[in-house]
Amino acid sequence: MPEKQQDNSSAAQSGIGAVPGALRYSHEAMATTYEIFIVHKDSDYAEQAAWAAFDELDRLEQELSRFVENSDISRLNGLPPNQPLLLGPDAFDCLRLAQQIYYETNGAFDVTIGSLMACLLNKDKSLRNPTQEELKFARERTGLHLVVLDESEFTVQVVQEGVQVDLGGIGKGYAVDRMAALLREWSIDAALIHGGASSVLALDGPPGAEGWPITISDPDNRKDTLMRIKLKNQALSGSGLEKGRHIIDPRTAKPVENKVASWVLIEPDADTKLKVEASNTADQAGDQTGLDITSAAAHIKTDLTPTAVGSHYLATWADALSTAFMVMSPRQIKQFCRKHKYVKGMVALEEKEAAGKKRIIVKFGEWV
């Protein structure tokens, strides 16, 4: 599972600063800059709401970050096998969502990839050549099927020693969703939130506007615009790869080639649910991912219906799916977007040619 790279994987650049009456607030958290843009008649009230949302962000970081000593995730990473650990509601909820997306993407999104990354990559993210024993050790400790959640007790167990959880591929989106829910509680409707410009969520648009102006740019040349959109009651996320770095497919334990960046746009859909379907399709089998986890998916509940921004996990899913799309094949992404009509995907691919490399942008779903 690739890491978010703010330098060249930003979901979007924007002209939000030019929106008349937009108030801008920023805060450092989760190793990046979060911003909130609000249009409201009472600037003092809007500022209070924004800082209440940032307080929520800081609280979430203390519970979800593996770098915070004694956080729920840090304690989980030191947990012996088959020993229940009581989690706070946010850590449990985030793990539940991560597990749902893990099964829905057939293992392409996996927050337990820590051991595998340490095995296959050096500290500078260059590739290393592990022994077969090292690789076997890491693979035995990778996979969210190794993490068991008990919804009745709010506890978690691991079935293998050394499972390492990192919520970096989903935590920013989860935080953005929670911040949006808090703004809704404050009756703030016209607002946009982003974490490092890689996880973006728009509530209602500015008065009289179609939405918040967003520009998606080429990851290697920000002057080249790939798309302009008006974001309203939608989530947008981007993932990318820094030069000289590598991403690992958790399903095959192999580096992914020819993938530069990915973007996901999710909008509410009252008629469609994100469902776990425990079945192997011919397309999935033909992709040879090396992982068959569908038999374990039946007990996972997926009750998310993205019908309203601020009450469901649009940014969480967009964040995780942009990460997953970095390792999924174009055919897998196409199949996913066909199944979930409200999910739009876009990837930047590089193809080798005699004269060098050629950049190709491929879109999935009905972008407008």
N, C-alpha and C positions, 0 to 999 in steps of 0.2 A: 504494500500500500504506500503510495507516494506521500511525501510531506507537502504541506502547503508552502509555496515559495512566493513570498510577497513581492520579490523583486521583478518577477516576470510572469506571474500566474494570476495577477489581479483579475477578478471577475469583470471589473469595469472601471473606467475612468468616467468622470461625469462633469456636467455643466451645472451642478446643483447650486454652486455659489452664485449663479446668475438668476436663480429663481427669485422673483420678487417676494420680499418679506420672509425669506427662509432664515431661521435662526440656526446657528451652527455651534455644536458642543463636541469636545473631543476628550479622550481619556486613554491612558496607556494601561493595557492589561493583556494577559495571555501572550506576551512577547510581540505585541503589535499595537496599532493605534485604532481605537474604535471611535466612530463619529456618529452623532445623531443630528439630523436636520428636521426642524419642526416649523410648521407655519401655524401660528396661533395668535389671537388678538392680544393676549396677555403675556408679554415676554417674561415677566417675573415668574408666573405660574409655569410657563414652558421650561424655564431653567430649573425650577424645583423638580419637575417631572423628569427631566433629562438626568439630573444628578441622582435621583432615586433609582433610575435605570442603571446608572454606572455603579451605584452601591450594590445592586443586585449582581452585576457583572463581577465585581470584586469578590463577593461572597461565593459565587459559583467557581471562580478560579481556585479558591481555597479548598474546595471540595473535590474538584475534578482534575487538577493538575498532578501529574506524577512527580513533578519537581518540588511540590510542596510537602515538606515532611509531615507525616501523620494525616495527610489527606486521605479520603476514602480510597482513592486509586493507589496511592503509595502503600497503604495497608493491604490492599488486595494483591499487589505485586509481591508481597512478602508472605502470602498466605500458604500454609501447608495444605496438601491435598485433603479433600473431604472434610474440611473444617468450616462450618458456616460463619460468615462475617456479616454483621448487621450494617447495612448501608443507610446513608441519608437518602431522602426521597429523590434528590437530583441525580446523585451518582447512580442510583438504581434505575431511574428513568432513562438516563443517558445510555446505560449499558443495555437496557431493554430495547431501545431504539437501534443501537448498534447491532444487536443480535438479530433483530428483524431484517435490517438491511443486509447483513451478512448472508442470511438465507435467501433473501430476495435476489441478490446478485450472485448467488451460487459461490460465495466465498471470495468474490473480487474485492469486497470491502471487509477488512479484518483488522480490528483494533488490537489483536494479540500478536502482531507481526514483529514485536520487539526483539525476540530471540533470533528470528530469522534475519532481520536487518543487521544485528550485531555479528552474525555469522558470515554474511555475504559481503558486507561493506566495511571498509576501513573508516577511521574517524573522519577523514576528509571526503567520505562518500564514494571514493573510488572502489572498484571491485577488488575483492580478494579471492583467493582460491582455497576454500576450506577443504578439509579432508572429508571423506565420506562419513566418518564417525561424527564429525562436528555437524555436518549437514543433517544427518539423521537425528541427532540430539535436538537441533533447533526445530526441525519439522514436527517432532513429537510434542513440542510445546507451543505450536502455532495452530490456531483455529478456535473460533468462538463456541464451537461445540464442546470445548473443554471447560467452558464457564457455565455453571448451572445457577439459574435465578429462581428463587422461591417467592412468588408474588404475594403469598399469604403471610409470609414472615418478613419480607423485605430483606432477605439475606442472599448471599452469593457464596458459592463454593467453586473450587477448581478441582478437576479430577486428575491433574498432572502437576507435579512440582515444577516451578520455574516459569509458569505462564506470566508473560509480561504485557500488561494492558497500557496502551497510550491512546488517549481520546483526541489527539491532535487533528485527526481527520474529520471529526464530528463536533468537537467541543465549541468551536467558534460559532457554528450555525445554531447549536443548541442555546448558547448564550444570547445570540441575537433574537431567537424566538422568545426566550423568557423576557428579554428587555421589551420586546414589542407587546407582550401580554401585559406587562406593567404599565406601559404607556396607554394601552387601551383602558386599563383600570383608572387612569388619571383623565380619561376622556380626551386624550390626545389622538386625533384621527389622521391628520395630514402630517405624515412623518416618514423618514427613511433612516435606516440604521445599517451600518456596515462595520465589519471587523477586518481591518487591514485591506479593505477594498476587495477581498477575496470571498467574503460572505456578506451578501447584500439582501436586505428585506425592505420592501416598500409597503407601507400601509396605504391609506387613501392618498391620492395625488394632491398637489397644491390646488387651491380653489381656482376654477376656470381652466385648469390644464388637463391634458390627457394623462399625465403621469409625471414621474420624476425623470429628467433627461439623463440617460446613461449611454455611454459609448464603450463598446468592446473593441480593444485595440490589439494589433498583432503583438505577441509577447516579445518578439525580437526587435520590433520597431514601433514604438508607441505612436509615431506619426501616421502610421497606416491604420485606418479604421476598418474593422471587419464588420461592424454592425452598430446602428444607433437604434435604441428602443426607448419607449416611455414606460417606466416601471410603475405599476399600480397594483396593489394587493398581490404581489408576486415575490418570489425569491430567486436570486441569481447567485451562482457560485462559480469560482474558477480554480483550477489546480494547474500547476505547471512544473517544469523541470529546469533547474539552473544548468548552465553549461558545465560540462565535466562531471555532473552527478548522474546517478543511476536510480531507477525505480525498480522494485522487485514485485513480481506477481506472487502473492501469497499462496495461490493455488498450485503453482508449478515450481516455486522457489528458483525462478530464473529471471534475469533482467529483461525488461520490456524494451523493445527497440522501435525506433521510428515514430514515437509518440512525443509530442512537444508540450501540448497544453490541451485542456478540456474545459468546457463550460456547460452548466446545466441551468435551465430556467424552469421553474415550477409555478403553476398558477392554480388557484382553487378550482375544484370540480366537484359539484354536489352529487354527481351521479356515479362517480368512480371511486373505488377504494384501492389502496395499496394492499394487495393480498399476497400471502404466502401460498404458493401452489406446489404441493409435494409431488412433482412429476418431472421426468426427464423428457425434453423434447428432442427431436432429431437434430435441431440446430445446436443445442447444448452438447449433445453427444459428439457431434462432428467437430466441435472446437477443441476437443481433447484437452480440457483444463487440468486433468489429472486429479480431480476432486469430485466425489459424489456425496453431497451432504443432504440431498433432498429427503432421504428417508428419515432424517432427524428433525425435519421442519414442521411436522404435524402438530407438535405441542406448543409452537410459538404463536402467540396471539398477535395479529396485526389489525388494529382497530382504528387506524388513522384515516380519516376522511378529510382532506384539506379543503374545507368549505369556507374558512374565514381566516385571514391573516390575523395573528395575535391570539388565536385560540387553538391552532394546530401547528405542527412542526414542519412547516414548509422550508425554512432556512436550514433546519437540521438535515432533512432529506437531500436538499440541494448540495449542501456541504459534503455529505458522505458520497453522493452519487458522482459529483465531479471528481472525487478521489478515485472511486471505482472505475469511472470511464477512462482513467489513465492506464488501466491495465486490461480492461475488457476489449475484445476484438470489435471491429466495426459491425460485424454481424450480430454480436451479442448486444451491443448498444442499440442497434436498429430494432432487435427483437424486444428489448426492454421498453423502448419508447412506443412501439406499437401496442404493447400490453398496457402501458400507462400513458394514455393520450395527453394528459396534462403535463408530462415531462418532455422537455425539449433538450436535445443534446447537440453539442458541437465540439469537434476535435481538430487539432492541428497536427497533421502527419507530415513526416519527411520521407521522401523516396529517393534512393540513391540513383544517380544517373551518371553517364560518362563524364559530363561536364561538372558534376558536383551533386548537390542535394536540391531537390525540388519540394517546395512547401505546398501542401494540399489542405484545404479547409473542407471538412465534411460535416453536413448538418443532418440531424435526425429529428423527426417530428416536424410539426407545422409552425415554423418561425414566421413571425409577421414583421 
